[in-house]
Amino acid sequence: MRIEEYEFEEEKTLNNLADLLVEVAEQIRAGEKLELPMPTLQEGLIQVPLGEPIETGIEVTIRRHFIHVDFSLSWRRRKVEEV
């Protein structure tokens, strides 16, 4: 599956959000791949291979009615041979 750009937003309860973050943390700790939900109109999962080192970033934006906290993770892509 080739995905050029991917963005996903969904409202979650605090418990649902905590479960999602724990699941992502466990996948990162295992160190093989990260499985992420597809956008709401598509079914399935996106599987992203993990690598080290991982660059991290946190951006906080305060607006009139919302506070946005964006986490970013990035790592070098493994060389993938095309079939």
C-alpha positions as a Python dict, from the first residue, in 0.01 Angstrom:
ca = {
    (1, 'M'): (0, 0, 0),
    (2, 'R'): (137, 340, -99),
    (3, 'I'): (23, 640, 101),
    (4, 'E'): (156, 983, 8),
    (5, 'E'): (-14, 1184, 281),
    (6, 'Y'): (-219, 1066, 574),
    (7, 'E'): (-416, 1261, 830),
    (8, 'F'): (-668, 1126, 1076),
    (9, 'E'): (-878, 1303, 1336),
    (10, 'E'): (-1143, 1152, 1560),
    (11, 'E'): (-1308, 1252, 1884),
    (12, 'K'): (-1236, 1008, 2166),
    (13, 'T'): (-1318, 989, 2534),
    (14, 'L'): (-1027, 1020, 2776),
    (15, 'N'): (-1031, 643, 2835),
    (16, 'N'): (-1032, 570, 2458),
    (17, 'L'): (-744, 812, 2407),
    (18, 'A'): (-545, 654, 2691),
    (19, 'D'): (-604, 307, 2542),
    (20, 'L'): (-484, 426, 2199),
    (21, 'L'): (-168, 583, 2342),
    (22, 'V'): (-88, 269, 2546),
    (23, 'E'): (-137, 53, 2236),
    (24, 'V'): (94, 277, 2031),
    (25, 'A'): (354, 273, 2311),
    (26, 'E'): (345, -108, 2325),
    (27, 'Q'): (393, -132, 1948),
    (28, 'I'): (688, 109, 1960),
    (29, 'R'): (842, -89, 2247),
    (30, 'A'): (813, -409, 2040),
    (31, 'G'): (999, -220, 1767),
    (32, 'E'): (871, -394, 1455),
    (33, 'K'): (582, -199, 1308),
    (34, 'L'): (318, 55, 1403),
    (35, 'E'): (-42, -22, 1306),
    (36, 'L'): (-261, 286, 1265),
    (37, 'P'): (-632, 314, 1178),
    (38, 'M'): (-726, 413, 825),
    (39, 'P'): (-926, 734, 772),
    (40, 'T'): (-1291, 697, 868),
    (41, 'L'): (-1418, 636, 514),
    (42, 'Q'): (-1175, 348, 452),
    (43, 'E'): (-1143, 15, 630),
    (44, 'G'): (-828, -153, 750),
    (45, 'L'): (-496, -56, 905),
    (46, 'I'): (-184, 123, 790),
    (47, 'Q'): (132, -68, 885),
    (48, 'V'): (442, 148, 921),
    (49, 'P'): (782, -18, 976),
    (50, 'L'): (970, 124, 1276),
    (51, 'G'): (1339, 208, 1297),
    (52, 'E'): (1584, 390, 1523),
    (53, 'P'): (1663, 659, 1619),
    (54, 'I'): (1321, 820, 1654),
    (55, 'E'): (1296, 1198, 1640),
    (56, 'T'): (1016, 1336, 1856),
    (57, 'G'): (835, 1667, 1865),
    (58, 'I'): (548, 1824, 2055),
    (59, 'E'): (367, 2136, 1939),
    (60, 'V'): (107, 2315, 2153),
    (61, 'T'): (-126, 2573, 1998),
    (62, 'I'): (-375, 2765, 2209),
    (63, 'R'): (-674, 2901, 2021),
    (64, 'R'): (-988, 3074, 2137),
    (65, 'H'): (-1196, 2759, 2191),
    (66, 'F'): (-942, 2476, 2160),
    (67, 'I'): (-597, 2369, 2273),
    (68, 'H'): (-417, 2157, 2011),
    (69, 'V'): (-134, 1925, 2113),
    (70, 'D'): (40, 1760, 1817),
    (71, 'F'): (291, 1479, 1870),
    (72, 'S'): (526, 1393, 1588),
    (73, 'L'): (752, 1091, 1551),
    (74, 'S'): (992, 1037, 1263),
    (75, 'W'): (1260, 783, 1176),
    (76, 'R'): (1458, 681, 872),
    (77, 'R'): (1281, 457, 626),
    (78, 'R'): (1428, 119, 573),
    (79, 'K'): (1525, 58, 213),
    (80, 'V'): (1230, -118, 52),
    (81, 'E'): (1283, -323, -260),
    (82, 'E'): (1006, -275, -516),
    (83, 'V'): (860, -586, -670),
}
